């Protein structure tokens, strides 16, 4: 009679063989994530605007008014549903992500040509566009999908108000 231990060992060996066959038995190549540092285009590189419009072009669409953020709702999102506070502290000491004390002031000087609000919006929606030095590019890139534009504006209002 075959013991249960022998049957279990045989089953594990078969599963291991299937796993090795499926993976090809080769080690996966680790590709580092590039960190991009934005640079401003020189004045000579700016494209010229074509102000002439074809006669059959449609009427221009209305640009929506800028959203006004609610810092109180932003704080609730930051500390609750969005999970920001899991990696970021509102003090100067960072955790997994950088500390956010005074981010309303420093954000405006992080990327040339971007205001604090623009920088913070980019940092939330496309966090790998600019990665703060000494931090890994590990912030999830899904906040632009998970949070509405109004919720993002609310979080930004809260962050800008941090002392």
Phi and psi in degrees as a GROMACS rama.xvg file:
@    title "Ramachandran Plot"
@    xaxis  label "Phi"
@    yaxis  label "Psi"
@TYPE xy
-86.9343  133.326  UNK-2
-79.6143  156.874  UNK-3
-63.5134  -32.2632  UNK-4
-64.3579  -43.0258  UNK-5
-66.8915  -38.9598  UNK-6
-65.8748  -42.8637  UNK-7
-63.3824  -43.025  UNK-8
-63.1181  -42.2106  UNK-9
-63.2892  -43.7603  UNK-10
-60.7983  -42.5802  UNK-11
-65.0279  -38.0115  UNK-12
-65.734  -39.6174  UNK-13
-64.9723  -44.5763  UNK-14
-61.5256  -39.5369  UNK-15
-63.8413  -41.5251  UNK-16
-65.0028  -40.0092  UNK-17
-63.8315  -43.2509  UNK-18
-61.0075  -46.5345  UNK-19
-64.0012  -40.4208  UNK-20
-65.836  -40.985  UNK-21
-68.358  -34.8209  UNK-22
-88.4441  -5.28855  UNK-23
80.1477  -3.18212  UNK-24
69.858  7.30689  UNK-25
-103.296  153.31  UNK-26
-79.3092  141.779  UNK-27
-75.6188  143.722  UNK-28
-80.0919  129.915  UNK-29
-91.0356  121.055  UNK-30
-108.568  119.623  UNK-31
-66.7507  147.345  UNK-32
-81.4936  125.013  UNK-33
-71.4306  147.049  UNK-34
-109.492  117.877  UNK-35
-96.3626  134.132  UNK-36
-111.641  119.22  UNK-37
-67.7877  146.496  UNK-38
-129.672  147.185  UNK-39
-84.352  141.451  UNK-40
-73.9107  143.809  UNK-41
-72.932  161.844  UNK-42
-59.3519  -30.8626  UNK-43
-71.8976  -17.7505  UNK-44
-93.4901  -5.99235  UNK-45
-71.1917  132.425  UNK-46
-69.3162  148.06  UNK-47
-81.8566  143.811  UNK-48
-84.1802  133.784  UNK-49
-93.0959  106.675  UNK-50
-85.9867  -7.72321  UNK-51
-84.1727  132.983  UNK-52
-113.528  139.828  UNK-53
-59.7275  149.191  UNK-54
-62.2193  -28.8391  UNK-55
-97.2951  15.6019  UNK-56
-74.9742  147.688  UNK-57
-70.316  163.744  UNK-58
-62.8338  143.406  UNK-59
-64.4266  146.291  UNK-60
-80.8458  154.227  UNK-61
-75.4728  133.366  UNK-62
-83.0859  127.793  UNK-63
-65.6304  148.445  UNK-64
-64.6203  148.21  UNK-65
-60.628  139.285  UNK-66
-74.7253  142.456  UNK-67
-101.634  121.221  UNK-68
-80.1617  150.873  UNK-69
-109.475  106.065  UNK-70
-60.9349  -33.1752  UNK-71
-65.3799  -45.7001  UNK-72
-67.09  -35.7334  UNK-73
-60.7778  -40.3925  UNK-74
-64.4743  -42.1866  UNK-75
-62.0867  -40.8159  UNK-76
-67.2127  -43.5731  UNK-77
-60.7244  -45.1846  UNK-78
-88.2857  -11.8306  UNK-79
-122.259  -103.67  UNK-80
-54.9931  -39.7636  UNK-81
-78.5053  -25.5328  UNK-82
83.6346  11.4617  UNK-83
-56.0741  -41.8775  UNK-84
-69.6475  -7.51239  UNK-85
-68.3801  -27.4935  UNK-86
-119.308  -25.0345  UNK-87
-113.315  137.648  UNK-88
-101.616  152.297  UNK-89
-86.6857  -1.72712  UNK-90
-89.9539  -169.752  UNK-91
-82.744  -19.3895  UNK-92
-84.5129  127.453  UNK-93
-83.631  164.797  UNK-94
-115.811  -120.104  UNK-95
-65.7356  -39.546  UNK-96
-108.521  170.148  UNK-97
-66.1907  150.462  UNK-98
-66.7067  147.946  UNK-99
-109.807  11.0129  UNK-100
-60.3255  126.303  UNK-101
73.8316  15.1143  UNK-102
-60.957  -27.7113  UNK-103
-61.8303  -29.3572  UNK-104
-86.9711  -47.8072  UNK-105
-72.3204  -29.1943  UNK-106
-62.4564  -33.2386  UNK-107
-70.8035  -13.6522  UNK-108
-112.026  3.05461  UNK-109
-69.2167  -46.9007  UNK-110
-125.941  123.582  UNK-111
-54.7861  133.458  UNK-112
86.2144  -2.56998  UNK-113
-110.727  135.38  UNK-114
-75.452  170.869  UNK-115
-59.2137  -44.1359  UNK-116
-63.2268  -42.7114  UNK-117
-64.3074  -44.2489  UNK-118
-61.3529  -46.562  UNK-119
-65.3319  -37.6901  UNK-120
-61.4484  -46.2444  UNK-121
-63.4385  -40.2573  UNK-122
-63.443  -29.8823  UNK-123
-84.3412  -46.39  UNK-124
-81.778  -40.0378  UNK-125
-131.968  69.569  UNK-126
-63.4196  -18.6188  UNK-127
-87.6404  -2.19993  UNK-128
-64.7237  -35.0554  UNK-129
-145.683  120.964  UNK-130
-109.118  128.613  UNK-131
-60.8892  131.57  UNK-132
-51.8492  144.219  UNK-133
74.824  9.79849  UNK-134
-124.386  143.486  UNK-135
-78.3262  150.546  UNK-136
-79.9608  70.8641  UNK-137
-114.313  2.00542  UNK-138
-66.4238  133.053  UNK-139
-58.3131  143.162  UNK-140
-96.1853  14.3848  UNK-141
-100.014  0.15858  UNK-142
-64.8824  -30.7028  UNK-143
-64.6434  -24.6355  UNK-144
-91.9896  -35.4336  UNK-145
-80.0644  -32.5819  UNK-146
-105.184  143.255  UNK-147
-74.9141  166.365  UNK-148
-59.9496  -37.2161  UNK-149
-67.0981  -41.3741  UNK-150
-64.4657  -39.2447  UNK-151
-63.7958  -42.5309  UNK-152
-61.6755  -37.3288  UNK-153
-65.8223  -44.3337  UNK-154
-63.405  -41.5158  UNK-155
-62.935  -42.3816  UNK-156
-59.7167  -40.0555  UNK-157
-65.6964  -46.0341  UNK-158
-63.9628  -42.0586  UNK-159
-64.155  -29.2423  UNK-160
-81.9188  -8.8259  UNK-161
-64.2014  138.444  UNK-162
